[in-house]
Amino acid sequence: SDYDYEDDDDVYYLPCKSQHSKQVSDDNLKNTSFQGNENLFQKYINKINVEKFDLSALPQHTTNLLKQNQKRLENDRNRIKDKRDRATAEQVMDPRTRMI
């Protein structure tokens, strides 16, 4: 027969209201009732030092250790990045050129 397959093109589904959509809308309402950043951290203002950090206050030994650690981290990061950034033949050539 002409209609051997089911055709779902004429069926339209309406989105149902689920708990997830209700939860998202509730979260949006909560976000609008938050306080500003200044008010949130007001109780910690006496415990947090936000002034510029003075490296000269540290002992020389500690400063050297920090510099060595920073250099080591930069070297490790560069080495890993170099391995990932290497181009392979598949990345460089388009498929038609590879067939030749």
Long-range contacts (C-beta under 8 A, 24 or more apart in sequence): none
